[in-house]
Amino acid sequence: MAYVPFQEWEEPFCEMEALCVGTLFPSLEKPFLGKRGCCND
């Protein structure tokens, strides 16, 4: 079983911006950073 918290309502992106970023909601926009996003120790 999993716990999934409710998402708070927020103003969505306009249609064109949502298509460009891949999501309707700004809090779900997580850009791909490639190797810059990881720590190489």
N, C-alpha and C positions, 0 to 999 in steps of 0.2 A: 504494500500500500504506500502511496506517496501523499505528501502534503503539498498542495499548490495554493499559494496565497491569492486572494482576489486582486485583480488589477484595478487600481484607482482610475477613474475616468479622467481623461485629459483631452485637450483639443487636438484632433487628428491633423496630420499633414493634409495639404490639398492633394488632389488626385495625381497631378504630374510629379510633385515632389515625392509622394509615396511610391510611385513607380520607380523613381530614380534611386531611392534609398532602400527599397525592398520591404518596407513596413508602413503601416498606416499610423502607428503611434510613435511619437518622438522618444519615449523612454525605452522602446525596443530596438532603436537604431544602434547597432553595435558594429562599427566599421571594421573590416578585416585589416589587421596591421602587419600581417606577414611575420617575418623574423624580428621586427622591431618590438613586437608585443610579448616576446618571451625572454627569459633571463638565461643567458649562456654562461654558466659558471665554469 
